[in-house]
Amino acid sequence: MLDWIVLLNLLAAPSPQPAVCSEPAPMLQAQFRPCVWPNTCAVPAEAVAQVRPCVWPNRCAVEPLS
């Protein structure tokens, strides 16, 4: 379940800092939420157990609730 975190850490291994997130298109910024973990983010309370990779400094992409 957390294997992707290990993978991200391995990919970022050459750098002592967490991988820098790339800035999303402006139209997507409204869908982003503050990160609560390095390179991860909190999602709405209904799905609090889920996290998404960070794609912008201190922000992350979240999937719209359907």
ZAMARGU-4260 file (C-alpha; in steps of 0.2 Angstrom, whole numbers, plus 5000, padded with zeros to 4 digits):
<rodrens>
0) 5000/5000/5000 | 5014/5012/5004 | 5026/5004/4991 | 5024/5020/4980 | 5031/5030/4994
5) 5046/5019/4994 | 5047/5021/4975 | 5046/5040/4976 | 5060/5040/4989 | 5071/5029/4978
10) 5068/5040/4963 | 5073/5055/4974 | 5087/5047/4982 | 5101/5057/4974 | 5094/5073/4982
15) 5093/5075/5001 | 5077/5085/4999 | 5060/5078/4994 | 5057/5078/4975 | 5051/5095/4970
20) 5033/5095/4963 | 5029/5102/4946 | 5016/5116/4945 | 5000/5111/4937 | 4990/5120/4924
25) 4981/5135/4932 | 4964/5127/4928 | 4968/5113/4939 | 4974/5123/4954 | 4956/5124/4961
30) 4957/5105/4963 | 4972/5105/4974 | 4974/5103/4993 | 4988/5106/5005 | 5000/5092/5008
35) 5001/5085/5025 | 5015/5073/5022 | 5030/5075/5010 | 5024/5073/4993 | 5007/5067/4998
40) 4991/5076/5002 | 4975/5075/5012 | 4958/5072/5004 | 4940/5075/5009 | 4935/5068/5026
45) 4925/5054/5018 | 4941/5048/5010 | 4954/5053/5024 | 4963/5037/5023 | 4968/5040/5005
50) 4982/5051/4999 | 4988/5057/4982 | 5005/5061/4976 | 5010/5080/4977 | 5011/5088/4960
55) 5014/5106/4966 | 5024/5112/4981 | 5014/5109/4997 | 4999/5104/4986 | 4992/5089/4978
60) 4980/5083/4965 | 4964/5075/4972 | 4951/5065/4962 | 4934/5073/4961 | 4921/5064/4972
65) 4908/5056/4962
</rodrens>
